[in-house]
Amino acid sequence: MEKMHDETYEQKKRRLFGKVNYLPEYLNTLRRILKTEVTTNQLLSIVDTDDFLSRNKSWLCVYKETIPFEDKRKLKEIVHSITQDENVPYFIWLDQSTNCGLYMIPNLSAFNWDFKFDDDPNGIIILTRQDGREEIVLDFYEEDDQNLLDIKLKIKME
């Protein structure tokens, strides 16, 4: 549980502003991209989110591929082949995470790999292992009338 005296003024502002302005849409986006029930008790505090993100900045990209967004079979194959362990907890980062908190899922099978292009309007989903050892970046966008998906695997540089 978050210790309030450790929260900076800026973090308190983000927490309060985020709860009012971003949390409902953030939770709706999570509901669209996850297979599990979405509850606010799976959200990290703003303090813990900032701490986790600050500790996990040094990444080495070890894999990158661009595929058609609609080819979810290929996406699942790639993720299955590149991840070290799919059965550990992951944090999900979306655009609103810095104002609402990272969301924890028990493992990668909780993620809806068949998500739709407009399920996250910002077009970027980052899945980071709770232990910070790897990060899967799903960056989807439209280019030349095609919906594309960049898949990156990054590992923690020690």
Secondary structure, 3 states (H helix, E strand, C coil): CCCHHHCCHHHHHHHHHHHHHCHHHHHHHHHHHECCCCCHHHECCHHHHHHHHHHCCCEEEEEEEEEECCCHHHHHHHHHHHCCCCCCCEEEECCCHHHHCCEEECCHHHECCCCCCCCCCCCEEEEEECCCCEEEEEEEEEECCEEEEEEEEEEECC
